Each structure stands twice: as C-alpha cells, then as structure tokens.
Amino acid sequence: MNSRRSGVTDWAIAVGVAAILLVTALLGENAATGLGLLGYVLLVVGGLALAARRRAPVAVLVVTGVCAVGYQAAGVDVPAVAYLFAVYVAVRAGHRVVTVVASVCVLGALPLAAMLSGLHDTGEAFAHARGVLEIAWLIAAGAAGEALRQAERRADEAERTREETARRRANEERLHIARELHDSLTHQISVIKVQAEAAVHVARRRGEPVPDALLAIREAGREASRELRATLEALRDDDKTPPHGLDHVPELVERARTSGLAAELTIEGHRDDVPAAVDRTAYRIVQESLTNTARHAAAAAVSVRIAYRPDALVIRVDDDGKATSDPAPVPGVGLLGMRERVTALGGQLRAAPRSEGGFTVHAELPVDRTS
C-alpha cells in the first residue's frame, strides 16, 4: 500500500512538472514562433522521467540533463526545473560525486546549446548573470538533498541506537529476574526436595509406610526443581548462550520416556534453515506440551510430529490422557504463553481435547523461504 501510494505521488509530481514546463514554454517569448515537435518531446520526457526518481536516481539525472540541453538547443528557453528535481533526489540518495560531474557537464553544455539555437544573444553581462543564477539553483537543490539525507541518516542512527538500548535493557532485566528467581526460590525448593527425600528414605529404612502426601511433596519438589531450572535457562538465553531449538526436541522426547511415557517422535519432510524465532518457538511448544502431558493428562503415551513444509513448520503433540471435550478446559499459563508466541510469528495454534480422548496441540508456524 505504501509503495502504491508512493508511485502515485511520483507520477503526480512528474506530470505536474511536465505540465509546468509546457505552460512556461507556451507563455514564453518563443511561443510566438511556435514550439517544434522536438521541443515538446524533450519537455515531456524530461518531466515524466521524474516518475522513476526513487528507483533510478542516476538515470533520471542523466535523462533530465540531456533533455534540458536538448530543448535549449531546439530554441526553447525554459528553466531546467526537472533537472533541479533530479539533482535533489540524486544527492539525497547519496550519489554526490555523480551529481557534481553531471552538473558540471550540464552547466558547460547549456550556454553552447543556447548559442546554437540563437538564444541569449543580448550580451555577455546577461549570459554571465544567467550562469550565476543556474549555478546558485543547482547548489541550492544539492544542498537541500544533502541536508535531508543527513537528517534521515541521523534519524536511522537514532532509531538503531534506541533499539539497541531497549534490547540491552531487556537483556539486563531478564538476567536480573533470573538472578532473583535463583536467589529466592532455588534454595527453598532445594530444601523442600532434600527434606522430602530424606523423610521418604528414613520411613522406608524403618519399614514404615510412606504417606501419600509425603510422596506427592517429593514429586512436586522434583518437578518444581526441573521447571525452575528450565525457566532460568530460558531467561538466560541470549546471544552468548545459544537457545534451545529443534535440534533439542529429541532430548525432550527422551526425557519424557524416562518419566514413564511411551513417547514417539516423527519428523516429516526435509529440514531447511528456519528463522531463529521459529526454531525457538517450536522447541517451547513441544516442551510445554510434554510438560502438560506429564503433569495433568494422566497419559500413558504421547506422540510428537514435526512436519517441514515449503511455507510452514507444523507441530502436533497428541496424548491419550483423560481430557474430554466436555467441559472444555480452562487454558493455563503455559497454553497462553504458547498462543502468544505463535501469534507473534503470524501462525496458528489449536490446543483442545480430542474427540477420541486425550489432548492435542497443533501449531503452524509460517516460514519465509525468500528471506
């Protein structure tokens, strides 16, 4: 939409400049002798060439300069307005050396063209004054283009600096949260875990029955310790610590097997390079799905399927747990986090009980192969 609007604006300016050149020529002194076909063509071409100034500023600079010299040689005394526009655009695009060389050539050719056509034979003083005025206009157009180029460069640099500062602050805040979690929770969870393990061990040595509540505390401590460790690793993921991705999915499946689940991993298609954000999100989806299966589903088996398609990465995790479609479960924090990650990438996520029983997580993450 923006490119289309820019194209319409470029054509509007080009047509406007061409119209101004024609009207100026018709109203000028040369209108009494009539305007030749060549003059019309050069005026129109010089003006309409400005429509391509964004795509090819150097080419437009050359075309408008040749047209200006040409209609001067044809006897049409019209200011080189289109060439001034081209000078401004070329300098703004960073082609300063080319613009200076082209302008020197045009300034040298314009008096010769005027002499060939019989224009400006009113005296040396007039010709000198006109030359000074043309140089002044060229300098003004070039200076305006350079000023705007510098302003845009400073704006881009400021934006880049703001992004880098925001990214650095986010990393610092993430590491700060990781340290706070480590300092405040790791010790307490470790104490609970060690005490529960010790209590279970002592009860079994004495031949006493171990209370179910004590076993639940021990398992909860183990699970909390694993989740806290995973959370701290995620918070510490940065450029210095490569984050987990698709290469680590087999480890997740193997870990699920060791916890008692009959876990299977199926990979379909040929893996090409995927964006880093998609790589990380795919890992987190599988990780959260397997964690939910182990904690809440009371499942005996779980399958993980990853399919590499030309335009998307498809992830599906199915379990045979006790989830049913009626009533629908309330999404937890983990599911909400998965949905936010997928939505941020422009993908789709479906997490719901299956009609045959159990739960399914189906995610499609778009992959741009052209980038």
C-alpha positions in Angstrom: 0.0 0.0 0.0 2.8 2.4 0.8 4.7 1.6 -2.4 1.5 2.1 -4.4 0.9 5.5 -2.7 4.5 6.5 -3.4 4.1 5.5 -7.0 1.0 7.6 -7.4 2.8 10.6 -5.8 5.8 10.2 -8.1 3.7 10.2 -11.2 1.7 13.2 -9.9 4.8 15.2 -9.4 6.2 14.1 -12.8 3.1 15.1 -14.7 2.9 18.4 -12.8 6.5 19.3 -13.7 5.9 18.3 -17.3 2.8 20.5 -17.4 4.7 23.4 -15.9 7.4 23.1 -18.4 4.9 23.1 -21.3 2.9 26.0 -20.0 6.1 28.0 -19.4 7.3 27.3 -22.9 3.9 28.3 -24.4 3.8 31.5 -22.5 7.4 32.4 -23.1 8.9 34.5 -25.8 9.5 31.5 -28.0 5.7 30.8 -28.2 5.3 33.4 -30.9 7.3 31.4 -33.4 5.7 28.1 -32.4 7.1 25.2 -30.4 8.6 22.5 -32.5 7.8 18.8 -32.1 11.3 18.1 -30.7 10.8 20.7 -28.0 7.5 19.2 -27.0 9.0 15.7 -26.8 12.1 16.8 -24.7 9.9 18.8 -22.3 7.5 16.0 -21.7 10.3 13.3 -21.4 12.3 15.5 -19.0 9.3 16.0 -16.8 7.9 12.4 -16.8 11.3 10.9 -16.2 10.9 12.1 -12.6 8.4 9.3 -12.0 11.4 6.9 -11.8 13.5 9.0 -9.5 13.2 6.7 -6.5 14.1 3.6 -8.4 16.9 5.0 -10.7 18.0 8.4 -9.5 21.2 8.5 -11.5 19.4 7.5 -14.8 16.8 10.2 -14.1 19.6 12.7 -13.5 21.2 11.9 -16.9 17.9 11.9 -18.8 16.7 15.2 -17.4 20.1 16.8 -18.0 20.1 15.7 -21.7 16.6 16.9 -22.1 17.4 20.3 -20.6 20.3 20.7 -23.0 18.3 19.4 -25.9 15.3 21.8 -25.6 17.7 24.7 -25.1 19.4 23.7 -28.4 15.9 23.4 -30.0 15.3 27.1 -29.2 13.0 26.6 -26.2 14.1 28.9 -23.3 12.6 27.0 -20.3 14.4 26.7 -16.9 15.8 23.2 -16.1 13.2 22.6 -13.4 13.2 18.8 -13.9 17.0 18.6 -13.7 16.9 20.5 -10.4 14.5 17.9 -9.0 16.8 15.2 -10.3 19.8 16.8 -8.6 17.9 17.0 -5.3 16.9 13.3 -5.5 20.3 12.0 -6.6 22.1 13.9 -3.8 19.5 12.6 -1.3 20.2 9.1 -2.5 23.9 9.6 -1.8 25.2 10.0 -5.4 27.1 13.2 -4.7 30.1 12.7 -7.0 28.0 11.6 -10.0 25.7 14.6 -9.4 28.6 17.1 -9.3 30.1 15.6 -12.5 26.8 15.6 -14.3 26.0 19.2 -13.2 29.4 20.5 -14.4 28.7 18.9 -17.8 25.2 20.3 -18.0 26.4 23.8 -17.0 29.0 23.7 -19.7 26.6 22.4 -22.3 23.7 24.8 -21.7 25.5 28.0 -22.9 26.6 26.1 -26.0 23.1 24.9 -26.7 21.7 28.4 -26.2 24.3 29.8 -28.7 23.5 27.2 -31.3 19.8 28.0 -31.1 20.3 31.8 -31.1 19.0 32.3 -27.6 20.5 34.8 -25.1 22.4 36.9 -27.7 21.6 40.0 -25.7 25.1 40.4 -24.3 27.8 39.0 -22.2 26.5 40.5 -19.0 23.2 38.8 -19.3 24.8 35.4 -20.1 27.1 35.8 -17.1 24.2 36.6 -14.8 22.2 33.7 -16.0 25.1 31.3 -15.5 25.5 32.5 -11.9 21.8 32.0 -11.3 21.9 28.5 -12.7 24.8 27.6 -10.5 23.0 29.0 -7.5 19.9 27.0 -8.1 22.0 23.8 -8.6 23.8 24.4 -5.3 20.5 25.0 -3.6 19.0 21.8 -4.9 22.1 19.8 -4.0 22.3 21.3 -0.5 18.6 20.6 0.1 19.1 16.9 -0.9 22.2 16.6 1.2 20.5 18.2 4.2 17.6 15.8 4.0 20.0 12.8 3.5 21.9 13.7 6.7 18.7 14.2 8.6 17.4 10.7 7.5 20.8 9.2 8.4 20.7 10.7 11.8 17.1 9.5 12.3 18.0 5.9 11.3 21.0 6.0 13.6 18.9 7.3 16.5 16.3 4.6 15.8 19.0 1.9 15.7 20.5 3.2 18.9 17.1 3.2 20.6 16.6 -0.4 19.5 20.0 -1.5 20.8 19.4 0.3 24.1 16.0 -1.3 24.5 17.4 -4.7 23.7 20.3 -4.3 26.1 17.9 -3.1 28.9 15.6 -6.1 28.2 18.5 -8.5 28.4 19.7 -6.9 31.7 16.2 -7.1 33.1 15.8 -10.7 32.1 19.1 -11.6 33.7 18.1 -9.7 36.8 14.9 -11.7 37.0 16.8 -14.9 36.6 19.1 -14.0 39.4 16.2 -13.0 41.7 14.4 -16.3 40.9 17.6 -18.2 41.6 18.3 -16.5 44.9 14.8 -16.5 46.2 13.4 -19.9 45.0 16.2 -22.3 44.3 17.3 -22.6 47.8 13.8 -23.1 49.3 12.9 -25.6 46.7 16.1 -27.5 47.2 15.5 -27.6 50.9 12.0 -29.0 50.4 13.2 -31.5 48.0 16.1 -32.7 50.2 13.9 -32.9 53.3 11.2 -34.9 51.4 13.8 -37.3 50.0 15.3 -37.8 53.5 11.9 -38.4 55.1 10.9 -41.0 52.5 14.3 -42.7 52.9 14.1 -42.8 56.7 10.5 -44.1 56.6 11.5 -46.9 54.2 14.5 -47.9 56.3 12.3 -48.2 59.3 9.8 -50.3 57.4 7.1 -47.7 57.9 4.5 -46.9 55.2 5.3 -43.7 53.4 2.4 -41.3 53.4 1.0 -40.4 50.0 1.3 -36.7 50.9 5.0 -37.1 51.5 5.4 -38.8 48.2 3.5 -36.1 46.5 5.7 -33.4 48.1 8.8 -35.3 46.9 7.5 -35.5 43.3 6.3 -31.9 43.4 9.8 -30.8 44.6 11.5 -32.7 41.8 9.2 -31.3 39.2 9.5 -27.7 40.6 13.2 -28.0 40.5 13.2 -29.1 36.9 10.8 -26.4 35.8 12.7 -23.7 37.7 15.9 -24.8 36.0 14.3 -24.7 32.6 12.9 -21.3 33.4 16.2 -19.9 34.4 17.8 -21.3 31.2 15.1 -19.6 29.2 15.6 -16.3 30.9 19.4 -16.6 30.4 19.1 -17.3 26.7 20.9 -14.6 24.8 23.5 -14.1 22.1 26.2 -15.6 24.3 24.1 -18.7 25.3 22.6 -20.3 22.2 18.9 -21.0 23.0 17.2 -24.4 22.6 15.7 -25.2 19.3 14.5 -28.1 17.0 17.9 -29.9 17.5 17.0 -30.4 21.1 13.5 -31.8 20.6 14.8 -35.4 20.7 16.2 -34.7 24.1 12.7 -33.6 25.3 11.1 -36.8 23.9 13.8 -39.0 25.5 13.2 -37.2 28.8 9.5 -37.9 28.5 10.3 -41.6 28.0 12.4 -41.7 31.2 9.5 -40.3 33.1 7.3 -43.3 32.1 5.6 -42.1 29.0 5.6 -44.0 25.8 6.8 -41.1 23.7 7.3 -41.2 20.0 8.9 -38.6 17.7 8.1 -38.4 14.0 9.8 -36.0 11.6 8.3 -35.5 8.1 9.9 -33.6 5.2 13.3 -32.2 4.5 14.6 -29.7 7.0 15.9 -26.4 5.6 17.1 -23.4 7.5 14.2 -21.9 9.6 14.3 -18.5 11.3 15.7 -18.4 14.8 12.4 -17.3 16.3 10.5 -20.2 14.7 13.2 -22.6 15.9 12.9 -21.4 19.5 9.1 -21.3 19.4 8.9 -24.9 18.1 11.1 -26.1 20.9 9.0 -24.3 23.5 5.7 -25.7 22.1 7.0 -29.2 22.4 8.5 -28.6 25.8 5.3 -27.1 27.2 3.1 -29.8 25.6 5.1 -32.6 27.1 5.2 -30.9 30.5 1.4 -30.5 30.5 1.0 -34.2 29.4 3.2 -35.4 32.3 1.6 -33.1 34.9 -2.0 -33.0 34.1 -3.1 -35.6 31.4 -2.5 -38.8 33.3 -1.5 -40.2 29.9 0.4 -43.4 29.1 1.5 -42.4 25.6 2.3 -39.2 23.7 3.3 -38.6 20.1 5.3 -35.6 18.7 5.1 -35.0 15.0 7.1 -32.3 13.2 6.5 -31.6 9.5 8.6 -29.4 7.4 6.5 -27.8 4.6 7.6 -25.3 2.0 5.8 -22.5 3.7 5.3 -23.6 7.3 6.6 -25.7 10.1 3.8 -27.9 11.6 4.0 -29.3 15.1 1.5 -31.7 16.5 1.6 -33.3 20.0 -1.1 -35.9 20.9 -1.6 -37.8 24.1 -4.1 -40.4 25.3 -4.8 -38.8 28.6 -8.2 -38.2 30.3 -9.0 -34.9 28.7 -12.5 -34.7 27.2 -14.2 -32.1 25.1 -17.0 -31.5 27.6 -16.5 -29.4 29.6 -13.7 -27.5 27.7 -10.6 -27.0 30.0 -9.6 -23.5 31.0 -6.4 -22.5 29.3 -3.5 -22.3 31.7 -0.5 -20.0 31.7 1.5 -22.5 29.6 -1.1 -22.6 26.8 -1.5 -18.8 26.9 2.3 -18.4 26.5 2.3 -20.8 23.6 -0.5 -19.0 21.9 1.3 -15.6 22.4 4.5 -17.0 20.8 2.7 -18.4 17.8 0.5 -15.3 17.3 3.6 -13.1 17.4 5.0 -15.1 14.5 1.8 -14.9 12.5 1.0 -18.5 13.0 -2.0 -20.5 14.3 -2.4 -22.7 17.4 -5.1 -25.1 18.3 -5.0 -26.8 21.7 -8.0 -28.8 22.7 -9.2 -32.2 23.8 -9.6 -34.9 21.0 -12.9 -36.5 20.2 -11.4 -39.9 20.8 -10.0 -38.8 24.1 -6.8 -37.2 25.1 -5.4 -33.8 24.2 -3.8 -32.4 21.1 -1.7 -29.3 20.4 -1.4 -28.3 16.8 0.7 -25.3 15.7 1.6 -24.0 12.3 4.5 -21.5 12.1 5.0 -19.7 8.8 8.4 -19.9 7.3 9.6 -17.3 4.8 12.0 -19.1 2.4 12.7 -16.0 0.5 14.3 -14.0 3.3 
